[in-house]
Amino acid sequence: MRYEYKIQTIKLSAWSADPAKRSAEHESELNLLGAQGWKMTAAVPYAQYVQLFFMRER
């Protein structure tokens, strides 16, 4: 089996004008990746960012 990988970086902000809207945007992005067959394998926080690691079969 062969896999391909994707890394997505999300910037977190405690000062966001509308946290619910920002969360909905992230959820939409994640749902789209899931629909494309990507599975999140890890989430690594650092500073004001979170790196999300995904994989799927080729």
C-alpha positions as CSV (number, residue, x, y, z in Angstrom):
1,M,0.0,0.0,0.0
2,R,1.2,3.5,-0.8
3,Y,0.2,6.6,1.0
4,E,0.4,10.3,0.4
5,Y,0.6,12.9,3.1
6,K,-0.6,16.5,3.7
7,I,0.2,19.0,6.4
8,Q,-2.2,21.9,7.1
9,T,-1.3,24.7,9.4
10,I,-4.1,26.6,11.2
11,K,-3.6,29.9,13.0
12,L,-5.4,30.1,16.3
13,S,-6.4,33.5,17.5
14,A,-7.9,34.4,20.9
15,W,-8.7,37.8,19.5
16,S,-10.9,36.7,16.6
17,A,-13.9,38.9,16.2
18,D,-16.2,35.9,15.7
19,P,-14.8,32.6,17.1
20,A,-17.9,30.6,16.0
21,K,-17.4,31.7,12.4
22,R,-13.7,30.8,12.5
23,S,-14.6,27.4,13.9
24,A,-17.1,26.8,11.1
25,E,-14.5,27.7,8.5
26,H,-12.1,25.2,10.0
27,E,-14.8,22.6,10.2
28,S,-15.7,23.1,6.5
29,E,-12.0,22.7,5.5
30,L,-11.7,19.5,7.6
31,N,-15.0,18.1,6.2
32,L,-13.8,18.7,2.7
33,L,-10.5,16.9,3.4
34,G,-12.4,14.0,4.9
35,A,-14.7,13.8,1.8
36,Q,-11.5,13.6,-0.3
37,G,-10.3,10.6,1.7
38,W,-7.8,12.3,4.0
39,K,-7.6,11.0,7.5
40,M,-6.1,13.2,10.3
41,T,-3.3,11.3,12.0
42,A,-1.9,13.9,14.3
43,A,-2.4,17.5,15.6
44,V,0.7,19.3,16.9
45,P,0.2,22.7,18.6
46,Y,3.0,25.3,18.7
47,A,2.7,29.0,19.6
48,Q,-0.5,30.3,18.0
49,Y,-0.6,27.6,15.4
50,V,-1.7,24.0,15.1
51,Q,-0.2,21.7,12.4
52,L,-2.6,19.0,11.3
53,F,-1.1,15.9,9.6
54,F,-3.2,13.9,7.2
55,M,-2.7,10.7,5.1
56,R,-4.7,8.7,2.5
57,E,-4.0,5.8,0.2
58,R,-2.9,6.6,-3.3
